[in-house]
Amino acid sequence: VLLSYSLNTKQVEAFEIITTSIINRHVLKKTDWLEKDPLRLFLTGPSGTGKTHVVKAVKEVLKHFGLDHTIRFAAPTGGAANLIDGTTIHKGLGIAIKRDKHGFTRVGNDDEHEVSFTISNTSRAQLRSDWKDVIILMIDEVSLLSLSLLGEIDAALC
């Protein structure tokens, strides 16, 4: 995979961190890796540095091991979601889009101290069923997310 994707040094570093965790936890099921907390990685860089290229290489490794169904791609906007062959965060996690009194999308207020997230038991059961095999969630354009939306993502996945 590394050769076919021609990753640079920094990309290889990120790729190896991610794939080592996946292979040790979900393919080899190494006990010492299963006892660790799951990998949480923030892959950042300016536009054009190859973040999506790394993600595509990781997806290829997952496919090789029959785990390509265990990765989900999400983004805050439909355009960004289309670019990564994913879904919007709101649709994928059943999060309601907040609107103001005029019907316009409301940007989350990061000064809020409390995030409320409600989902019906039926929707929660469906969400759990839809996400039961997912081991990796890749969120593109994370800089567009408010603290309140991050809280809602966390609540939806718990």
HELIX and SHEET records of a PDB file:
HELIX    1   1 LEU A    2  TYR A    5  1                                   4    
HELIX    2   2 THR A    9  ILE A   22  1                                  14    
HELIX    3   3 ILE A   23  VAL A   27  3                                   5    
HELIX    4   4 THR A   31  LEU A   34  1                                   4    
HELIX    5   5 LYS A   51  HIS A   64  1                                  14    
HELIX    6   6 ASP A   68  THR A   70  5                                   3    
HELIX    7   7 GLY A   78  LEU A   83  1                                   6    
HELIX    8   8 ILE A   89  LEU A   93  1                                   5    
HELIX    9   9 ASN A  121  TRP A  131  1                                  11    
HELIX   10  10 VAL A  142  LEU A  144  5                                   3    
HELIX   11  11 LEU A  147  LEU A  157  1                                  11    
SHEET    1   A 3 THR A  87  THR A  88  0                                        
SHEET    2   A 3 ILE A  71  ALA A  75  1                                        
SHEET    3   A 3 ILE A 136  ILE A 139  1                                        
END                                                                             
